[in-house]
Amino acid sequence: MPWRPTSKQWMAFLAIAVFAVLSFLAGSYLMGSLLLAAAVVVVWLLQPRGKPENMVVRSVTCSKCGAAAEPHWARCPKCGEPLKK
């Protein structure tokens, strides 16, 4: 599976790359090179390590009425019955 940057990585890289290109156009090759190196480091630091970018929230159903609820809620929103995890 090929590596694909996340949206956060793209945004960080593009923001830093704009300043790097402007530095190259202004003749500051050292600063442009440092900015490109910083962009590579920022992309590497923003790499998600084992966690998905969009996590799925699972729901819990009430044993009494069958209503859907969030897993961190203590009681059912419909009938008020305590939820079992």
N, CA, C and O of each residue as an XYZ file, in Angstrom:
340
protein
N       0.845     -1.177      0.000
C       0.000      0.000      0.000
C       0.893      1.244      0.000
O       1.758      1.381      0.866
N       0.695      2.146     -0.953
C       1.544      3.335     -1.017
C       1.223      4.307      0.109
O       0.099      4.379      0.607
N       2.256      5.051      0.490
C       2.086      6.041      1.549
C       1.368      7.262      0.976
O       1.721      7.756     -0.095
N       0.368      7.735      1.693
C      -0.349      8.935      1.283
C      -0.412      9.892      2.460
O      -0.781      9.487      3.563
N      -0.058     11.159      2.247
C      -0.105     12.117      3.357
C      -1.548     12.427      3.756
O      -2.460     12.415      2.930
N      -1.723     12.704      5.042
C      -3.035     13.078      5.548
C      -3.295     14.546      5.226
O      -2.410     15.254      4.746
N      -4.507     14.986      5.494
C      -4.845     16.387      5.204
C      -4.040     17.343      6.075
O      -3.667     18.423      5.618
N      -3.766     16.965      7.316
C      -2.946     17.821      8.184
C      -1.521     17.926      7.645
O      -0.912     18.995      7.689
N      -0.998     16.823      7.142
C       0.352     16.838      6.585
C       0.413     17.701      5.332
O       1.373     18.448      5.143
N      -0.604     17.608      4.471
C      -0.626     18.440      3.265
C      -0.666     19.914      3.615
O       0.061     20.718      3.032
N      -1.519     20.271      4.572
C      -1.645     21.688      4.945
C      -0.339     22.227      5.520
O       0.067     23.341      5.189
N       0.318     21.456      6.370
C       1.580     21.893      6.964
C       2.662     22.016      5.889
O       3.413     22.991      5.862
N       2.733     21.026      5.013
C       3.752     21.064      3.969
C       3.534     22.238      3.016
O       4.488     22.929      2.658
N       2.299     22.466      2.607
C       2.034     23.563      1.677
C       2.321     24.923      2.292
O       2.850     25.810      1.621
N       1.974     25.096      3.568
C       2.233     26.377      4.228
C       3.733     26.660      4.311
O       4.165     27.785      4.058
N       4.516     25.662      4.658
C       5.961     25.871      4.768
C       6.596     25.953      3.384
O       7.549     26.708      3.191
N       6.085     25.188      2.415
C       6.651     25.192      1.065
C       6.471     26.537      0.380
O       7.323     26.944     -0.409
N       5.386     27.228      0.665
C       5.179     28.567      0.077
C       6.304     29.499      0.508
O       6.865     30.223     -0.315
N       6.635     29.483      1.802
C       7.715     30.342      2.289
C       9.070     29.893      1.751
O       9.946     30.723      1.509
N       9.247     28.599      1.563
C      10.505     28.101      1.011
C      10.676     28.564     -0.437
O      11.761     28.993     -0.829
N       9.614     28.478     -1.222
C       9.685     28.927     -2.624
C       9.938     30.428     -2.694
O      10.719     30.892     -3.524
N       9.280     31.184     -1.824
C       9.512     32.633     -1.795
C      10.959     32.948     -1.403
O      11.547     33.899     -1.920
N      11.526     32.165     -0.505
C      12.927     32.368     -0.122
C      13.856     32.056     -1.290
O      14.828     32.776     -1.520
N      13.563     30.987     -2.028
C      14.373     30.661     -3.208
C      14.287     31.766     -4.253
O      15.290     32.123     -4.870
N      13.073     32.310     -4.452
C      12.904     33.391     -5.432
C      13.615     34.661     -5.003
O      14.056     35.440     -5.848
N      13.732     34.878     -3.700
C      14.424     36.067     -3.199
C      15.936     35.875     -3.191
O      16.675     36.822     -2.925
N      16.404     34.665     -3.480
C      17.839     34.422     -3.544
C      18.419     33.891     -2.249
O      19.636     33.741     -2.145
N      17.599     33.605     -1.273
C      18.075     33.079      0.002
C      17.984     31.550     -0.040
O      17.026     30.955      0.455
N      19.003     30.933     -0.641
C      18.981     29.496     -0.855
C      19.147     28.717      0.456
O      18.577     27.637      0.611
N      19.912     29.255      1.380
C      20.095     28.577      2.658
C      18.780     28.534      3.437
O      18.410     27.489      3.974
N      18.077     29.657      3.500
C      16.798     29.695      4.231
C      15.754     28.824      3.543
O      14.982     28.142      4.218
N      15.717     28.834      2.227
C      14.782     27.971      1.508
C      15.046     26.504      1.758
O      14.114     25.717      1.919
N      16.328     26.130      1.792
C      16.676     24.737      2.073
C      16.307     24.358      3.501
O      15.815     23.255      3.738
N      16.537     25.255      4.455
C      16.173     24.984      5.842
C      14.660     24.851      5.996
O      14.182     24.012      6.760
N      13.915     25.669      5.276
C      12.457     25.579      5.354
C      11.947     24.272      4.747
O      11.015     23.668      5.277
N      12.544     23.836      3.652
C      12.137     22.549      3.080
C      12.482     21.391      4.011
O      11.718     20.431      4.118
N      13.621     21.477      4.682
C      13.974     20.448      5.657
C      12.993     20.471      6.830
O      12.607     19.420      7.341
N      12.591     21.670      7.253
C      11.604     21.784      8.342
C      10.262     21.210      7.904
O       9.557     20.605      8.713
N       9.900     21.388      6.643
C       8.638     20.838      6.144
C       8.663     19.318      6.189
O       7.663     18.692      6.541
N       9.788     18.722      5.839
C       9.912     17.261      5.886
C       9.789     16.770      7.323
O       9.137     15.757      7.578
N      10.406     17.474      8.259
C      10.338     17.075      9.670
C       8.911     17.211     10.200
O       8.440     16.338     10.929
N       8.223     18.288      9.846
C       6.850     18.487     10.312
C       5.929     17.407      9.756
O       5.065     16.905     10.475
N       6.099     17.045      8.492
C       5.289     15.974      7.902
C       5.555     14.659      8.618
O       4.629     13.887      8.864
N       6.815     14.401      8.954
C       7.152     13.165      9.668
C       6.554     13.166     11.074
O       6.065     12.136     11.540
N       6.591     14.320     11.754
C       6.026     14.396     13.105
C       4.505     14.271     13.103
O       3.932     13.795     14.083
N       3.846     14.681     12.036
C       2.390     14.598     11.956
C       1.898     13.242     11.456
O       0.697     13.051     11.264
N       2.810     12.310     11.246
C       2.428     10.982     10.773
C       1.616     10.267     11.852
O       2.107     10.083     12.966
N       0.382      9.861     11.544
C      -0.395      9.121     12.543
C       0.206      7.740     12.758
O       0.425      6.988     11.807
N       0.462      7.426     13.986
C       1.106      6.152     14.303
C       0.074      5.181     14.849
O      -0.159      5.128     16.057
N      -0.544      4.415     13.962
C      -1.446      3.370     14.373
C      -2.864      3.801     14.706
O      -3.688      2.962     15.072
N      -3.168      5.085     14.587
C      -4.530      5.520     14.879
C      -5.140      6.128     13.616
O      -4.464      6.886     12.921
N      -6.367      5.825     13.310
C      -6.987      6.372     12.101
C      -7.305      7.853     12.271
O      -7.486      8.345     13.385
N      -7.366      8.543     11.152
C      -7.657      9.972     11.205
C      -9.115     10.223     11.581
O      -9.410     11.140     12.349
N     -10.012      9.426     11.053
C     -11.438      9.552     11.368
C     -11.870      8.328     12.151
O     -12.099      7.264     11.576
N     -11.979      8.476     13.447
C     -12.348      7.346     14.279
C     -13.869      7.184     14.280
O     -14.609      8.168     14.289
N     -14.316      5.949     14.272
C     -15.740      5.649     14.269
C     -16.212      5.538     15.715
O     -15.623      4.810     16.514
N     -17.278      6.264     16.044
C     -17.846      6.189     17.382
C     -18.926      5.120     17.365
O     -19.884      5.205     16.597
N     -18.768      4.130     18.204
C     -19.748      3.054     18.260
C     -20.856      3.433     19.216
O     -20.625      4.132     20.202
N     -22.051      2.977     18.928
C     -23.188      3.284     19.786
C     -23.550      2.068     20.629
O     -23.214      0.929     20.303
N     -24.238      2.349     21.709
C     -24.712      1.317     22.620
C     -26.228      1.350     22.560
O     -26.818      2.426     22.471
N     -26.860      0.203     22.606
C     -28.319      0.169     22.618
C     -28.819     -0.144     24.018
O     -28.209     -0.917     24.757
N     -29.919      0.460     24.359
C     -30.550      0.242     25.658
C     -31.180     -1.152     25.674
O     -31.809     -1.570     24.702
N     -31.000     -1.867     26.794
C     -31.562     -3.219     26.891
C     -33.069     -3.196     27.124
O     -33.748     -4.191     26.875
N     -33.597     -2.065     27.600
C     -35.026     -1.987     27.893
C     -35.838     -1.534     26.678
O     -36.800     -2.195     26.286
N     -35.440     -0.390     26.078
C     -36.247      0.158     24.982
C     -35.580      0.036     23.616
O     -36.247      0.206     22.595
N     -34.268     -0.256     23.571
C     -33.576     -0.425     22.298
C     -33.098      0.857     21.658
O     -32.673      0.840     20.503
N     -33.155      1.977     22.373
C     -32.714      3.258     21.817
C     -31.182      3.278     21.728
O     -30.495      2.674     22.551
N     -30.666      3.979     20.721
C     -29.224      4.118     20.547
C     -28.705      5.218     21.464
O     -29.354      6.247     21.652
N     -27.516      4.982     22.036
C     -26.903      5.954     22.930
C     -25.395      5.931     22.722
O     -24.860      5.007     22.109
N     -24.723      6.939     23.229
C     -23.270      6.994     23.173
C     -22.692      6.083     24.257
O     -23.323      5.896     25.297
N     -21.493      5.508     24.033
C     -20.942      4.581     25.017
C     -20.587      5.233     26.353
O     -20.547      4.547     27.374
N     -20.328      6.539     26.370
C     -19.929      7.192     27.615
C     -21.117      7.743     28.410
O     -20.922      8.307     29.487
N     -22.339      7.590     27.903
C     -23.514      8.046     28.642
C     -23.848      7.042     29.736
O     -23.684      5.834     29.561
N     -24.316      7.557     30.860
C     -24.655      6.687     31.988
C     -26.074      6.138     31.863
O     -26.342      5.016     32.293
N     -26.976      6.912     31.283
C     -28.382      6.505     31.208
C     -28.903      6.646     29.778
O     -28.367      7.404     28.970
N     -29.948      5.902     29.499
C     -30.598      5.944     28.196
C     -31.287      7.299     28.026
O     -31.943      7.766     28.957
N     -31.157      7.948     26.851
C     -31.791      9.246     26.650
C     -33.321      9.152     26.497
O     -34.028     10.147     26.655
N     -33.810      7.968     26.194
C     -35.254      7.809     25.960
C     -36.004      7.398     27.232
O     -37.009      8.015     27.588
N     -35.511      6.348     27.919
C     -36.253      5.828     29.065
C     -35.570      6.077     30.399
O     -36.208      5.921     31.440
N     -34.297      6.457     30.408
C     -33.593      6.736     31.649
C     -33.002      5.512     32.328
O     -32.493      5.617     33.444
N     -33.055      4.361     31.685
C     -32.508      3.122     32.238
C     -30.973      3.201     32.238
O     -30.396      3.695     31.269
N     -30.298      2.731     33.290
C     -28.815      2.708     33.278
C     -28.293      1.811     32.139
O     -28.783      0.700     31.941
N     -27.316      2.301     31.414
C     -26.767      1.561     30.275
C     -25.691      0.599     30.746
O     -24.895      0.925     31.626
N     -25.671     -0.574     30.162
C     -24.638     -1.559     30.435
C     -23.648     -1.538     29.283
O     -24.053     -1.580     28.121
N     -22.404     -1.476     29.575
C     -21.355     -1.375     28.552
C     -21.103     -2.706     27.893
O     -20.252     -2.805     27.008
